[in-house]
Amino acid sequence: MSYSSRPLSSKLFQLTALTLALTLAGCGGGDGTDVVAPAPDLEVQPDGSGNTDSAIRAVNVSPITLTDSSGSPTRIITSTGATASVKITDAENQPISSALVTFNTDAPMSSVKFANTNGTVLTNANGIATMKLSAISATDTGSYVLTATANYNDTERQGASYFYSLQEANLIFDKVKVDENTLPYGGSTDITGLVKDSASLESQRGIEIGFEASCGSVSDTTTNILGFRTTYNAETCEGPQTVVATIKENNTSIRLPITVNQSTNLGALSIKCISGDTSEFPYSSADGSGSEECKNSVVLGAIGKSSRPSQRTLEFVVSKGDQAFAYENVKVELLNAPNDFSFGSMSNRAPKTYKTDSAGVIRVPLYAGTETTGVEGTIKVRATLISRPDVTAEFGEISVISDDEPTSSLKITPEKNVLAATSTDDKGKITELDGSTKLIATLSESANDTTTIRFVAEGGTLSNNTCKIERDNKTCNVTLSTKGVLPNDRRVTVLAYSEVGNGTSGKYVFLDENENGKRDNGEFGLDGSDEYIYQQTIIGFADTTPTFSKTMEGAVLASSGNGTSQYQFQMFGTNKQNKNISMPSGTTISVNALDGTDNGKRCKVEVASRGKVDNELTVPDDIDLYAPEVPKPTNQTQNDSDKTYVIRTQQCAKGDKVSLIVTTPAPNRKVTTKELEFK
């Protein structure tokens, strides 16, 4: 509870002291001449709102109003709570907003609690302050005093006392109803009702209602002004069932009978493979009864070895004819898979139970590792109805491949895949640059004398949208420059494709701009009436100003003495929030030791990355740009070695320095130097 910080005795003392001081001043002194001080300037100053200072200083507190959960005035506080409110006004009866109001009570802390820790709240624009109080003792039924004290502009005023009593609420159910007492197999129904105070018969708000079902599922809920509503789902239950509703505050319960028809009235169920989430994933009508395989292939990319997505999703539907069956339990298990292949969740290989949604569908995520299966997929995933173990369905052509095992004879190879696209100065000003790279298209085999390869890019500018591969040549190329659209993530997806007689349906060939493996609205895509060969690649658009990891902010190197010390850091070609891109290909990173001590030892320094150690390293032309947001199995992470460096020092001590020099290649050459000291 809170109390006033200005006791009455203190105020009386201040008044007495002031009176005494005025009396002594009136007595005069010295030459016996009475001196009367000039009258003080008591002119009233208006504030910005038009209220005068005297009006503001006159703080008025209205009588407390206490209402129960139904909004009716009361002098009883129960465990369901009551809300106290006061209005704070000035001398002109205008509301005062943002006044500090403290509610106090003499009830024990073990009997009553405020809605916040100190019972203090600010008034709103109408000058109203409200505070909820709740009884928390099961035995205290005493009467107590409630007060409200307002403080504004160093003026404090306490309102009239309000007397109230504590009482245990006697809550009861009223008008509880099950919309449908008889349900079809897998059906659902709403349960509604009211909770009232048995004394006042007023409906209560904010009362928690718990539910338990003998079979099936039903969620807890809380009453509002209209009562409560929840939904019972029969799931796979059959026959008579019971739902028990309980008022959590006093454990008052009511039992509700529900009958669920047996599933045998509807005939046998079936399970089918229906769809997937990415390309090369056509619909299948394979009926699961009899363990028939779904013949459509599912291809995942091996982590670190393929630009294809390493996560895919299988879908199964449980139905009888055209009727979907919700809340059916389905067991899913993995067959014939590599050791690092998982499903359901990362690194999981154990059988897993799913419950079908309202459309009768389950969705099973797959996660590839680094192991491959080859194009001829050998992985299988089986789904079985728990209620009907004889009803199963299998996806039987799942494969994990690398880019060395393309399903398409078309391959795109960039000369370099991280370009200098912008330059940022010390003031944060960004200047666009003109970097470029050749995109070389290679066709391993072709039945035509000339094959036209078409290109689409998410950003930058293509020198041509097509190039032609002659049968004897096998390659053609276009140039991608950084002039043009600059994506926010600095990752430009490029799609190359060509129409052929035997390839992938066009509806699965699209420009995957956000690298999520799905054809989203607004992304370029082809028509499904024709078949194509295709390949996608990613080009990074970096800045010539390096962004260092946080470990480099104010970094101080450890003295190496006679031994060797190491200091690891990361360096990116994008901002700190987007660390998907390295520095541009061809950037050099060099280190120099600046010996500043006279200890007879020569400070030596080297930089290491990607297994190489030297005084100078170069960012390679082929950077790992696989999407970092694609989930990885346990112990599998994105290859960040092209962004990770280690400074190695020997015989360095405090007073020595290391100069780190980052130089981007011509024609966009820029030199950035960072000096590091030793502690």
Beta strands, then each sheet from edge to edge (+ up, - down):
strand 1: 60-61
strand 2: 65-67
strand 3: 76-77
strand 4: 82-89
strand 5: 100-105
strand 6: 112-114
strand 7: 120-122
strand 8: 128-135
strand 9: 143-152
strand 10: 155-158
strand 11: 162-166
strand 12: 171-178
strand 13: 182-183
strand 14: 188-197
strand 15: 208-213
strand 16: 217-218
strand 17: 221-222
strand 18: 228-233
strand 19: 239-247
strand 20: 252-260
strand 21: 270-276
strand 22: 293-294
strand 23: 298-301
strand 24: 311-320
strand 25: 323-324
strand 26: 329-335
strand 27: 342-343
strand 28: 352-355
strand 29: 361-367
strand 30: 379-385
strand 31: 392-401
strand 32: 410-414
strand 33: 418-424
strand 34: 430-432
strand 35: 436-443
strand 36: 450-457
strand 37: 460-462
strand 38: 466-470
strand 39: 475-485
strand 40: 491-500
strand 41: 504-505
strand 42: 531-543
strand 43: 547-548
strand 44: 556-557
strand 45: 564-572
strand 46: 588-594
strand 47: 604-609
strand 48: 612-614
strand 49: 616-618
strand 50: 644-650
strand 51: 657-664
strand 52: 670-678
sheet 1: 1+ 4- 2+
sheet 2: 1+ 4- 8+ 6-
sheet 3: 3+ 11+ 9- 5+ 7-
sheet 4: 3+ 11+ 9- 10+
sheet 5: 12+ 14- 18+ 16-
sheet 6: 13+ 20+ 19- 15+ 17-
sheet 7: 21+ 24- 25+
sheet 8: 21+ 24- 29+ 27-
sheet 9: 22+ 31+ 23+
sheet 10: 22+ 31+ 30- 26+ 28-
sheet 11: 32+ 35- 39+ 37-
sheet 12: 34+ 33- 42- 40+ 36- 38+
sheet 13: 34+ 33- 42- 41+
sheet 14: 43+ 45- 50+ 47- 48+
sheet 15: 44+ 52+ 51- 46+ 49-
end
